[in-house]
C-alpha cells in the first residue's frame, strides 16, 4: 500500500511539474502577456468603466494574485502568464 501511495505522489508531482513547464514554454507565444501587464490592463479597464482608483487598483491586484497563483489568467482574448 505504501508503494502505491509513493507512486501516486510521484505521478502528481510529475503532472504538476510538466504543467508548469508547459505554461512557461507558452509564455512567449503571440497573444501572451505578463501577469503584471494583465493586471495593469484590468485596472485601466475598470477606471474606464467609472470605478474609483481604489476599486480599480483592487481589481488589478485580484487579477495579479490569481494569475500568479494559477500561472495564467485570461483578459479579453489574451492570456497572461507568470
Jmol script that loads the backbone (N, CA, C; Angstrom):
load data "model"
ATOM      1  N   UNK A   1       0.816  -1.189   0.000  1.00  0.00           N
ATOM      2  CA  UNK A   1       0.000   0.000   0.000  1.00  0.00           C
ATOM      3  C   UNK A   1       0.869   1.265   0.000  1.00  0.00           C
ATOM      4  N   UNK A   2       1.963   1.207   0.722  1.00  0.00           N
ATOM      5  CA  UNK A   2       2.860   2.359   0.775  1.00  0.00           C
ATOM      6  C   UNK A   2       3.467   2.617  -0.601  1.00  0.00           C
ATOM      7  N   UNK A   3       3.763   1.561  -1.324  1.00  0.00           N
ATOM      8  CA  UNK A   3       4.343   1.701  -2.663  1.00  0.00           C
ATOM      9  C   UNK A   3       3.355   2.389  -3.607  1.00  0.00           C
ATOM     10  N   UNK A   4       2.089   2.023  -3.521  1.00  0.00           N
ATOM     11  CA  UNK A   4       1.061   2.640  -4.361  1.00  0.00           C
ATOM     12  C   UNK A   4       0.947   4.136  -4.033  1.00  0.00           C
ATOM     13  N   UNK A   5       0.989   4.465  -2.755  1.00  0.00           N
ATOM     14  CA  UNK A   5       0.934   5.869  -2.340  1.00  0.00           C
ATOM     15  C   UNK A   5       2.124   6.646  -2.892  1.00  0.00           C
ATOM     16  N   UNK A   6       3.316   6.070  -2.786  1.00  0.00           N
ATOM     17  CA  UNK A   6       4.520   6.737  -3.293  1.00  0.00           C
ATOM     18  C   UNK A   6       4.441   6.952  -4.797  1.00  0.00           C
ATOM     19  N   UNK A   7       3.933   5.978  -5.515  1.00  0.00           N
ATOM     20  CA  UNK A   7       3.778   6.113  -6.967  1.00  0.00           C
ATOM     21  C   UNK A   7       2.764   7.212  -7.289  1.00  0.00           C
ATOM     22  N   UNK A   8       1.664   7.262  -6.538  1.00  0.00           N
ATOM     23  CA  UNK A   8       0.643   8.290  -6.765  1.00  0.00           C
ATOM     24  C   UNK A   8       1.212   9.686  -6.509  1.00  0.00           C
ATOM     25  N   UNK A   9       1.991   9.836  -5.447  1.00  0.00           N
ATOM     26  CA  UNK A   9       2.605  11.130  -5.144  1.00  0.00           C
ATOM     27  C   UNK A   9       3.585  11.517  -6.245  1.00  0.00           C
ATOM     28  N   UNK A  10       4.372  10.575  -6.701  1.00  0.00           N
ATOM     29  CA  UNK A  10       5.331  10.838  -7.772  1.00  0.00           C
ATOM     30  C   UNK A  10       4.619  11.254  -9.058  1.00  0.00           C
ATOM     31  N   UNK A  11       3.519  10.586  -9.382  1.00  0.00           N
ATOM     32  CA  UNK A  11       2.764  10.937 -10.589  1.00  0.00           C
ATOM     33  C   UNK A  11       2.154  12.335 -10.467  1.00  0.00           C
ATOM     34  N   UNK A  12       1.664  12.676  -9.285  1.00  0.00           N
ATOM     35  CA  UNK A  12       1.102  14.007  -9.072  1.00  0.00           C
ATOM     36  C   UNK A  12       2.171  15.084  -9.230  1.00  0.00           C
ATOM     37  N   UNK A  13       3.332  14.864  -8.657  1.00  0.00           N
ATOM     38  CA  UNK A  13       4.429  15.825  -8.798  1.00  0.00           C
ATOM     39  C   UNK A  13       4.864  15.966 -10.253  1.00  0.00           C
ATOM     40  N   UNK A  14       4.928  14.859 -10.971  1.00  0.00           N
ATOM     41  CA  UNK A  14       5.298  14.910 -12.388  1.00  0.00           C
ATOM     42  C   UNK A  14       4.260  15.701 -13.184  1.00  0.00           C
ATOM     43  N   UNK A  15       2.984  15.463 -12.900  1.00  0.00           N
ATOM     44  CA  UNK A  15       1.904  16.176 -13.586  1.00  0.00           C
ATOM     45  C   UNK A  15       2.008  17.685 -13.348  1.00  0.00           C
ATOM     46  N   UNK A  16       2.206  18.074 -12.093  1.00  0.00           N
ATOM     47  CA  UNK A  16       2.308  19.497 -11.773  1.00  0.00           C
ATOM     48  C   UNK A  16       3.545  20.130 -12.390  1.00  0.00           C
ATOM     49  N   UNK A  17       4.649  19.412 -12.396  1.00  0.00           N
ATOM     50  CA  UNK A  17       5.890  19.930 -12.971  1.00  0.00           C
ATOM     51  C   UNK A  17       5.758  20.116 -14.479  1.00  0.00           C
ATOM     52  N   UNK A  18       5.184  19.142 -15.150  1.00  0.00           N
ATOM     53  CA  UNK A  18       5.004  19.235 -16.605  1.00  0.00           C
ATOM     54  C   UNK A  18       4.042  20.372 -16.943  1.00  0.00           C
ATOM     55  N   UNK A  19       2.971  20.521 -16.177  1.00  0.00           N
ATOM     56  CA  UNK A  19       2.020  21.609 -16.415  1.00  0.00           C
ATOM     57  C   UNK A  19       2.665  22.969 -16.278  1.00  0.00           C
ATOM     58  N   UNK A  20       3.496  23.113 -15.263  1.00  0.00           N
ATOM     59  CA  UNK A  20       4.187  24.387 -15.048  1.00  0.00           C
ATOM     60  C   UNK A  20       5.201  24.647 -16.163  1.00  0.00           C
ATOM     61  N   UNK A  21       5.893  23.603 -16.599  1.00  0.00           N
ATOM     62  CA  UNK A  21       6.865  23.751 -17.685  1.00  0.00           C
ATOM     63  C   UNK A  21       6.165  24.160 -18.982  1.00  0.00           C
ATOM     64  N   UNK A  22       5.007  23.580 -19.258  1.00  0.00           N
ATOM     65  CA  UNK A  22       4.262  23.953 -20.462  1.00  0.00           C
ATOM     66  C   UNK A  22       3.783  25.400 -20.388  1.00  0.00           C
ATOM     67  N   UNK A  23       3.365  25.828 -19.210  1.00  0.00           N
ATOM     68  CA  UNK A  23       2.939  27.217 -19.043  1.00  0.00           C
ATOM     69  C   UNK A  23       4.084  28.170 -19.340  1.00  0.00           C
ATOM     70  N   UNK A  24       5.273  27.855 -18.841  1.00  0.00           N
ATOM     71  CA  UNK A  24       6.435  28.711 -19.110  1.00  0.00           C
ATOM     72  C   UNK A  24       6.826  28.663 -20.583  1.00  0.00           C
ATOM     73  N   UNK A  25       6.686  27.514 -21.220  1.00  0.00           N
ATOM     74  CA  UNK A  25       7.029  27.403 -22.636  1.00  0.00           C
ATOM     75  C   UNK A  25       6.066  28.213 -23.499  1.00  0.00           C
ATOM     76  N   UNK A  26       4.802  28.293 -23.089  1.00  0.00           N
ATOM     77  CA  UNK A  26       3.803  29.023 -23.859  1.00  0.00           C
ATOM     78  C   UNK A  26       3.850  30.525 -23.598  1.00  0.00           C
ATOM     79  N   UNK A  27       4.621  30.950 -22.624  1.00  0.00           N
ATOM     80  CA  UNK A  27       4.645  32.368 -22.248  1.00  0.00           C
ATOM     81  C   UNK A  27       5.140  33.261 -23.377  1.00  0.00           C
ATOM     82  N   UNK A  28       5.941  32.728 -24.280  1.00  0.00           N
ATOM     83  CA  UNK A  28       6.470  33.532 -25.372  1.00  0.00           C
ATOM     84  C   UNK A  28       5.582  33.576 -26.596  1.00  0.00           C
ATOM     85  N   UNK A  29       4.437  32.897 -26.560  1.00  0.00           N
ATOM     86  CA  UNK A  29       3.559  32.862 -27.724  1.00  0.00           C
ATOM     87  C   UNK A  29       2.902  34.217 -27.962  1.00  0.00           C
ATOM     88  N   UNK A  30       2.488  34.419 -29.211  1.00  0.00           N
ATOM     89  CA  UNK A  30       1.772  35.638 -29.567  1.00  0.00           C
ATOM     90  C   UNK A  30       0.428  35.657 -28.848  1.00  0.00           C
ATOM     91  N   UNK A  31       0.010  36.803 -28.394  1.00  0.00           N
ATOM     92  CA  UNK A  31      -1.239  36.905 -27.644  1.00  0.00           C
ATOM     93  C   UNK A  31      -1.054  36.589 -26.179  1.00  0.00           C
ATOM     94  N   UNK A  32       0.192  36.525 -25.749  1.00  0.00           N
ATOM     95  CA  UNK A  32       0.503  36.224 -24.356  1.00  0.00           C
ATOM     96  C   UNK A  32       1.190  37.435 -23.732  1.00  0.00           C
ATOM     97  N   UNK A  33       0.748  37.801 -22.538  1.00  0.00           N
ATOM     98  CA  UNK A  33       1.331  38.939 -21.834  1.00  0.00           C
ATOM     99  C   UNK A  33       1.705  38.501 -20.424  1.00  0.00           C
ATOM    100  N   UNK A  34       2.435  39.343 -19.720  1.00  0.00           N
ATOM    101  CA  UNK A  34       2.815  39.017 -18.345  1.00  0.00           C
ATOM    102  C   UNK A  34       1.631  39.274 -17.410  1.00  0.00           C
ATOM    103  N   UNK A  35       1.680  38.663 -16.243  1.00  0.00           N
ATOM    104  CA  UNK A  35       0.635  38.871 -15.241  1.00  0.00           C
ATOM    105  C   UNK A  35       0.555  40.342 -14.838  1.00  0.00           C
ATOM    106  N   UNK A  36       1.716  40.992 -14.728  1.00  0.00           N
ATOM    107  CA  UNK A  36       1.742  42.395 -14.329  1.00  0.00           C
ATOM    108  C   UNK A  36       1.073  43.284 -15.373  1.00  0.00           C
ATOM    109  N   UNK A  37       1.346  43.012 -16.647  1.00  0.00           N
ATOM    110  CA  UNK A  37       0.733  43.790 -17.727  1.00  0.00           C
ATOM    111  C   UNK A  37      -0.777  43.553 -17.755  1.00  0.00           C
ATOM    112  N   UNK A  38      -1.190  42.312 -17.537  1.00  0.00           N
ATOM    113  CA  UNK A  38      -2.620  41.999 -17.482  1.00  0.00           C
ATOM    114  C   UNK A  38      -3.311  42.718 -16.340  1.00  0.00           C
ATOM    115  N   UNK A  39      -2.649  42.772 -15.180  1.00  0.00           N
ATOM    116  CA  UNK A  39      -3.222  43.469 -14.028  1.00  0.00           C
ATOM    117  C   UNK A  39      -3.387  44.956 -14.325  1.00  0.00           C
ATOM    118  N   UNK A  40      -2.412  45.529 -15.006  1.00  0.00           N
ATOM    119  CA  UNK A  40      -2.500  46.944 -15.374  1.00  0.00           C
ATOM    120  C   UNK A  40      -3.644  47.170 -16.364  1.00  0.00           C
ATOM    121  N   UNK A  41      -3.833  46.242 -17.298  1.00  0.00           N
ATOM    122  CA  UNK A  41      -4.936  46.359 -18.254  1.00  0.00           C
ATOM    123  C   UNK A  41      -6.284  46.268 -17.540  1.00  0.00           C
ATOM    124  N   UNK A  42      -6.394  45.365 -16.568  1.00  0.00           N
ATOM    125  CA  UNK A  42      -7.632  45.239 -15.793  1.00  0.00           C
ATOM    126  C   UNK A  42      -7.898  46.530 -15.024  1.00  0.00           C
ATOM    127  N   UNK A  43      -6.860  47.090 -14.403  1.00  0.00           N
ATOM    128  CA  UNK A  43      -7.004  48.328 -13.635  1.00  0.00           C
ATOM    129  C   UNK A  43      -7.470  49.475 -14.529  1.00  0.00           C
ATOM    130  N   UNK A  44      -6.833  49.621 -15.680  1.00  0.00           N
ATOM    131  CA  UNK A  44      -7.213  50.699 -16.600  1.00  0.00           C
ATOM    132  C   UNK A  44      -8.617  50.485 -17.164  1.00  0.00           C
ATOM    133  N   UNK A  45      -8.960  49.237 -17.445  1.00  0.00           N
ATOM    134  CA  UNK A  45     -10.304  48.934 -17.928  1.00  0.00           C
ATOM    135  C   UNK A  45     -11.371  49.273 -16.898  1.00  0.00           C
ATOM    136  N   UNK A  46     -11.081  48.978 -15.635  1.00  0.00           N
ATOM    137  CA  UNK A  46     -12.030  49.300 -14.567  1.00  0.00           C
ATOM    138  C   UNK A  46     -12.176  50.810 -14.407  1.00  0.00           C
ATOM    139  N   UNK A  47     -11.065  51.537 -14.523  1.00  0.00           N
ATOM    140  CA  UNK A  47     -11.144  53.003 -14.433  1.00  0.00           C
ATOM    141  C   UNK A  47     -11.947  53.561 -15.599  1.00  0.00           C
ATOM    142  N   UNK A  48     -11.794  52.954 -16.775  1.00  0.00           N
ATOM    143  CA  UNK A  48     -12.553  53.386 -17.938  1.00  0.00           C
ATOM    144  C   UNK A  48     -14.048  53.140 -17.796  1.00  0.00           C
ATOM    145  N   UNK A  49     -14.414  52.172 -16.955  1.00  0.00           N
ATOM    146  CA  UNK A  49     -15.829  51.876 -16.712  1.00  0.00           C
ATOM    147  C   UNK A  49     -16.408  52.714 -15.582  1.00  0.00           C
ATOM    148  N   UNK A  50     -15.583  53.591 -14.993  1.00  0.00           N
ATOM    149  CA  UNK A  50     -16.090  54.502 -13.980  1.00  0.00           C
ATOM    150  C   UNK A  50     -15.806  54.105 -12.545  1.00  0.00           C
ATOM    151  N   UNK A  51     -15.023  53.065 -12.319  1.00  0.00           N
ATOM    152  CA  UNK A  51     -14.678  52.684 -10.952  1.00  0.00           C
ATOM    153  C   UNK A  51     -13.672  53.675 -10.380  1.00  0.00           C
ATOM    154  N   UNK A  52     -13.664  53.799  -9.065  1.00  0.00           N
ATOM    155  CA  UNK A  52     -12.708  54.694  -8.408  1.00  0.00           C
ATOM    156  C   UNK A  52     -11.301  54.111  -8.510  1.00  0.00           C
ATOM    157  N   UNK A  53     -10.312  54.923  -8.152  1.00  0.00           N
ATOM    158  CA  UNK A  53      -8.914  54.478  -8.182  1.00  0.00           C
ATOM    159  C   UNK A  53      -8.708  53.281  -7.258  1.00  0.00           C
ATOM    160  N   UNK A  54      -9.298  53.337  -6.065  1.00  0.00           N
ATOM    161  CA  UNK A  54      -9.138  52.243  -5.096  1.00  0.00           C
ATOM    162  C   UNK A  54      -9.783  50.955  -5.606  1.00  0.00           C
ATOM    163  N   UNK A  55     -10.978  51.063  -6.158  1.00  0.00           N
ATOM    164  CA  UNK A  55     -11.664  49.878  -6.671  1.00  0.00           C
ATOM    165  C   UNK A  55     -10.925  49.304  -7.878  1.00  0.00           C
ATOM    166  N   UNK A  56     -10.446  50.162  -8.751  1.00  0.00           N
ATOM    167  CA  UNK A  56      -9.698  49.712  -9.929  1.00  0.00           C
ATOM    168  C   UNK A  56      -8.409  49.024  -9.521  1.00  0.00           C
ATOM    169  N   UNK A  57      -7.733  49.601  -8.555  1.00  0.00           N
ATOM    170  CA  UNK A  57      -6.498  49.008  -8.059  1.00  0.00           C
ATOM    171  C   UNK A  57      -6.767  47.646  -7.431  1.00  0.00           C
ATOM    172  N   UNK A  58      -7.866  47.533  -6.703  1.00  0.00           N
ATOM    173  CA  UNK A  58      -8.237  46.256  -6.092  1.00  0.00           C
ATOM    174  C   UNK A  58      -8.508  45.187  -7.131  1.00  0.00           C
ATOM    175  N   UNK A  59      -9.178  45.552  -8.218  1.00  0.00           N
ATOM    176  CA  UNK A  59      -9.439  44.590  -9.283  1.00  0.00           C
ATOM    177  C   UNK A  59      -8.144  44.149  -9.952  1.00  0.00           C
ATOM    178  N   UNK A  60      -7.239  45.098 -10.154  1.00  0.00           N
ATOM    179  CA  UNK A  60      -5.946  44.757 -10.745  1.00  0.00           C
ATOM    180  C   UNK A  60      -5.143  43.832  -9.850  1.00  0.00           C
ATOM    181  N   UNK A  61      -5.150  44.105  -8.542  1.00  0.00           N
ATOM    182  CA  UNK A  61      -4.420  43.251  -7.601  1.00  0.00           C
ATOM    183  C   UNK A  61      -5.037  41.859  -7.522  1.00  0.00           C
ATOM    184  N   UNK A  62      -6.358  41.784  -7.599  1.00  0.00           N
ATOM    185  CA  UNK A  62      -7.033  40.490  -7.596  1.00  0.00           C
ATOM    186  C   UNK A  62      -6.628  39.673  -8.819  1.00  0.00           C
ATOM    187  N   UNK A  63      -6.599  40.316  -9.975  1.00  0.00           N
ATOM    188  CA  UNK A  63      -6.175  39.641 -11.199  1.00  0.00           C
ATOM    189  C   UNK A  63      -4.738  39.159 -11.072  1.00  0.00           C
ATOM    190  N   UNK A  64      -3.860  40.020 -10.557  1.00  0.00           N
ATOM    191  CA  UNK A  64      -2.448  39.678 -10.422  1.00  0.00           C
ATOM    192  C   UNK A  64      -2.250  38.491  -9.490  1.00  0.00           C
ATOM    193  N   UNK A  65      -2.900  38.505  -8.340  1.00  0.00           N
ATOM    194  CA  UNK A  65      -2.711  37.396  -7.404  1.00  0.00           C
ATOM    195  C   UNK A  65      -3.260  36.100  -7.973  1.00  0.00           C
ATOM    196  N   UNK A  66      -4.397  36.156  -8.645  1.00  0.00           N
ATOM    197  CA  UNK A  66      -4.957  34.960  -9.271  1.00  0.00           C
ATOM    198  C   UNK A  66      -4.027  34.429 -10.352  1.00  0.00           C
ATOM    199  N   UNK A  67      -3.478  35.323 -11.147  1.00  0.00           N
ATOM    200  CA  UNK A  67      -2.574  34.935 -12.224  1.00  0.00           C
ATOM    201  C   UNK A  67      -1.300  34.301 -11.678  1.00  0.00           C
ATOM    202  N   UNK A  68      -0.754  34.877 -10.619  1.00  0.00           N
ATOM    203  CA  UNK A  68       0.483  34.348 -10.054  1.00  0.00           C
ATOM    204  C   UNK A  68       0.266  33.002  -9.378  1.00  0.00           C
ATOM    205  N   UNK A  69      -0.894  32.799  -8.766  1.00  0.00           N
ATOM    206  CA  UNK A  69      -1.169  31.531  -8.088  1.00  0.00           C
ATOM    207  C   UNK A  69      -1.400  30.415  -9.097  1.00  0.00           C
ATOM    208  N   UNK A  70      -2.213  30.671 -10.116  1.00  0.00           N
ATOM    209  CA  UNK A  70      -2.548  29.620 -11.079  1.00  0.00           C
ATOM    210  C   UNK A  70      -1.542  29.506 -12.218  1.00  0.00           C
ATOM    211  N   UNK A  71      -0.767  30.558 -12.454  1.00  0.00           N
ATOM    212  CA  UNK A  71       0.205  30.532 -13.538  1.00  0.00           C
ATOM    213  C   UNK A  71      -0.284  31.192 -14.804  1.00  0.00           C
ATOM    214  N   UNK A  72      -1.600  31.405 -14.915  1.00  0.00           N
ATOM    215  CA  UNK A  72      -2.141  32.108 -16.073  1.00  0.00           C
ATOM    216  C   UNK A  72      -3.534  32.631 -15.766  1.00  0.00           C
ATOM    217  N   UNK A  73      -3.949  33.639 -16.516  1.00  0.00           N
ATOM    218  CA  UNK A  73      -5.285  34.213 -16.403  1.00  0.00           C
ATOM    219  C   UNK A  73      -5.638  34.831 -17.749  1.00  0.00           C
ATOM    220  N   UNK A  74      -6.907  34.957 -18.011  1.00  0.00           N
ATOM    221  CA  UNK A  74      -7.364  35.500 -19.292  1.00  0.00           C
ATOM    222  C   UNK A  74      -7.933  36.899 -19.112  1.00  0.00           C
ATOM    223  N   UNK A  75      -7.595  37.736 -20.076  1.00  0.00           N
ATOM    224  CA  UNK A  75      -8.182  39.070 -20.152  1.00  0.00           C
ATOM    225  C   UNK A  75      -8.519  39.310 -21.617  1.00  0.00           C
ATOM    226  N   UNK A  76      -9.803  39.465 -21.893  1.00  0.00           N
ATOM    227  CA  UNK A  76     -10.309  39.578 -23.264  1.00  0.00           C
ATOM    228  C   UNK A  76      -9.844  38.373 -24.073  1.00  0.00           C
ATOM    229  N   UNK A  77      -9.123  38.587 -25.163  1.00  0.00           N
ATOM    230  CA  UNK A  77      -8.667  37.470 -25.992  1.00  0.00           C
ATOM    231  C   UNK A  77      -7.200  37.133 -25.754  1.00  0.00           C
ATOM    232  N   UNK A  78      -6.613  37.694 -24.704  1.00  0.00           N
ATOM    233  CA  UNK A  78      -5.206  37.444 -24.394  1.00  0.00           C
ATOM    234  C   UNK A  78      -5.079  36.574 -23.150  1.00  0.00           C
ATOM    235  N   UNK A  79      -3.936  35.933 -23.047  1.00  0.00           N
ATOM    236  CA  UNK A  79      -3.630  35.109 -21.886  1.00  0.00           C
ATOM    237  C   UNK A  79      -2.437  35.727 -21.180  1.00  0.00           C
ATOM    238  N   UNK A  80      -2.605  35.996 -19.900  1.00  0.00           N
ATOM    239  CA  UNK A  80      -1.499  36.500 -19.079  1.00  0.00           C
ATOM    240  C   UNK A  80      -0.863  35.308 -18.391  1.00  0.00           C
ATOM    241  N   UNK A  81       0.458  35.226 -18.467  1.00  0.00           N
ATOM    242  CA  UNK A  81       1.167  34.100 -17.866  1.00  0.00           C
ATOM    243  C   UNK A  81       2.254  34.606 -16.945  1.00  0.00           C
ATOM    244  N   UNK A  82       2.502  33.797 -15.921  1.00  0.00           N
ATOM    245  CA  UNK A  82       3.538  34.088 -14.925  1.00  0.00           C
ATOM    246  C   UNK A  82       4.903  33.932 -15.546  1.00  0.00           C
TER     247      UNK A  82
END
end "model"
wireframe off; spacefill off
backbone 0.3
color backbone group
